Structure formats: structure tokens, C-alpha cells
Amino acid sequence: MRRPNILFYFTDQQRADTLGCYGQKLDISPYLDGLAAEGVLFENAFTAQPVCGPCRALFQTGRYPTDIGCFRNAQALPDDIKTLADYIQEAGYVTAYVGKWHLASTRRGRQEPLDVDYETKPIPPKRRGGYNGFWRAADVLEYTSHGYDGYVFDENMEKREFKGYRVDGITDFALEFLDQYEGKKPFFLTISHIEPHHQNDRQCYEGPMGSKERFEDYELPGDLQALGGDAREMYPDYLGCCKSLDDNLGRIICRLKDKGLYENTIIIFASDHGSHFRTRNCDEHMTGGDDYKRSCHDACLKVPLVIAGPGFRGGIRVPSLVSTAGLPKTILAMAGVDAGDRMVGENLKDVADGRTEGRKNCIFAQISESRTGRCIRTEDYLYSVYAPGLDGWNEGSSDYYRDDFLYDLRKDPFELDNLVGNPDYQEIRNSLALSLIQEMVKAGEQAPVIGF
């Protein structure tokens, strides 16, 4: 049997609870809901790094951002690292990449000029992470476009402009690839949307025109109801972005069916991280103000993950906690490549198929930029630490951390009551701290001291 095509459709800053298959009451995601009904939905998927660049670095290498010097934004992929694209092309796949890249430019200090600047320029082949095929991308898409109109660059470093809503324009480029695809080899197509990420230079979410009216009857998730931030103002446009992403997923599905490719294509839908809508990073050792994502809370870490296609069928809902750190290894397994210990995480098909004996049901995440932090989340608890006195932009790790947050998720699902220092939870805290140190060592870090 011919190996499956693989299509990775991933979004930016999208909470899982924006989608019908995760409980959203408004009609936002009929196409993804349909895929979930056909395939596998992971009910509790979490990112391992809630910042755009580091998460993308992990997706492209299968290695933790601290291990490859990409623990924050504006750190390019190392030239000498073997990537997902390298592996899958060696396996006989043709590759295509469309949308936001965010792994080519470098900057040392927060406010310093870029040392290597491709943010609004064409990315040369050596900085494309091994992708040598169809290419329609910008390093920082929010700098080459707004909600409407913009440009990317092609594999020949030529500017390709688009008009209209950005999600439509990026999808048009993906359809261009599918229309010229000859079928001689299986394909691995990545569609990297920036929506529903806020537009940096305007500090707002830019949904399609009319989103505020169309989604005015929204219901805020519990954490945002309690904490506020700018969600009441921004949520309708945020949902408008999510609706457009689903509409365009539908366009991709229709084109795959028209070309007879759908039945042999695995579609992966995920996001790099979520959004806390300026509700979390506001205490004395964090940067406040404009932050939407750089924390340990579910608002930032919990993401949608649906996989549908050959090997992922049956309308299965997986309750286990999983990390999207396993996606590179999982994608290679789809292509018949066993990454072994060259990549972190697990093959998520094992979890989907119920092969979970002896598996620890927890996730680990690294936090950067807002702080140098780490966290572990189990079914019942979330525990995080931070490195006092360190700048999360300049320091990726530390040999000393201090208690930051502890939540009892059984009693406090919206993570509102921080139990750090509560004597009734001391034994639980100690156990979680030990588990967190073990996860850090597994990630290639030195075992730190965690103080109170």
C-alpha cells in the first residue's frame, strides 16, 4: 500500500476551547468537528513551550528548545541540525511549507537590532530547515501582512503578494501546491497559519470583517470570566479568526477529495500554544502588559490536537495527557521512519491505540521570555517553578528554581487559587517537585535545586 500523504495544519495562539469538538457552543468548527468524528481527538493535549519560535523549533527538530539554543523568539535553527524535513525527504517524501516560519532571524537583546534579519525578507534555502520543495513563507508573517493583504516569498525568493483575508490567502498558496502536485511521491505539506494570533503592531485580534457582530453572543471560558484581561473586547474577533481557519480547512479537505487524495492523507490539526488574554503575567517577577501566552497555565499550554486519516480512524477521544512535543516523532512514524531517541516525546499513535501500560500521565513544559520557568501538569495538579533574578529572554535554564504556582485542578479547574506555601499541600508539592526535576533531566537539563 502506498504510504500516506501527511498534512500538518497548525494555527498560532489557539485555545482548544474555541472548537466545537472541545465544547465551544457557537458554530465555529464544523470541518474540524467532522475530522474529529472520523479520526482521533486528544482531549488533553499540551504544548511543551508556549512561545512561537521555540515551539516551532521543537516541531522542526524533535528536540527541546533549550537543547538547540532556540529557547526564545529570534533564535534561528542551527545550520547543523537534522530536521523533520531532512528525515522525511530521505524517506522519499516531497515537502511543501506554507505560511509562518519564525526560525530564520536572530537577535541578542530584547530591544537590540536583529543580528540576522529575514523578518520581512526572503529566507535563503540554508535557513529553511531542510525544506527544499514548494515554499510560500515569511519568517514573521505578522510583519509582512495584517488581517487583510500581505506577502510571502517563494522557493526562488520571489515576493508573492495576496489580497483579502490572510487565512484565505495562505490557504490559496497551499491549494496552489495541491493543484500542481503530480503524485509521484507522497507529500508532507505544512500549512502554518498565524491566526488567531494578535496582530503585533496593532495589539488586537483581527478577525474577518463582521466578526464582532457575528460572534457577539459568545460565552467566555471560566478563567477569562474570572480574570478579565482584554477578552471581552477581543474574543469575538478571536473566534472570527478561528472560524476562518475552519472554513479554510474545509477548502483543503474539498480539494483533497476532488483530487482523489483524501482517503490516503493524514491530516493533523494543532496549535503552537493558547492565549490567556493578558490575564496571567502580572506579578512582581514577570513581564506584564502585552503578554498573551508565556505562562504555565492551561490557557497557554492546552491546545487542540486532532489527527484523522489512515491509522487514525474511528472517532476516538483520547483522555490521556499528551504533549505536542511528540508530533515530529509521530509524523516520521506515519512516513515509516522510526526516530527512536533522536527525538523527544512519544509516538502519539501508541497512545491513540491504547498502548499506555507503564506510561506516566503527565506533561512537561519549558517557559521563557516572561521568566525562566518549568512546569509539570498531571491529571490532578499543575506545579511550576521560576528562576529568581534571571531574565527569561537571556537565560534559557537555571541551576536553581523557586516555587511559583501550585493548583489543585480537581477543586480549581480554572487555576485561580495558587496553593504554593499551603501546608496542607506540602507533601504533594514535594512529590511534584521531584517529578519535575526528573522531567528536566529527561529533557537534557542539569538536575536543579528547587527552593520554597
Secondary structure, 3 states (H helix, E strand, C coil): CCCCEEEEEEECCCCHHHCHHHCCCCCCCHHHHHHHHHCEEEEEEECCCCCHHHHHHHHHHCCCHHHHCCCCCCCCCCCCCCCHHHHHHHCCCEEEEEEECCCCCECCCCCCCCCECCCCCCCCHHHCCCCCCEEEEECCHHHHECCEEEEEEECCCCEEEEEEEHHHHHHHHHHHHHHHCCCCCCEEEEEECCCCCCECCCCECCCCCCHHHHCCCCCCCHHHHHHCCCHHHHHHHHHHHHHHHHHHHHHHHHHHHHCCCHHHEEEEEEECCCCCCCCCCCCCCCCCCCCCCCCCCHHHHEECEEEEECCECCCEEEEEEEEHHHHHHHHHHHCCCCCHHHCCCCCHHHHHCCCCCCCCCEEEEEECCCCCEEEEEECCEEEEEECCCCCCCCCCCCCEEEEEEEEECCCCCCCCCCCCCCHHHHHHHHHHHHHHHHHHHHCCCCCCEEEC
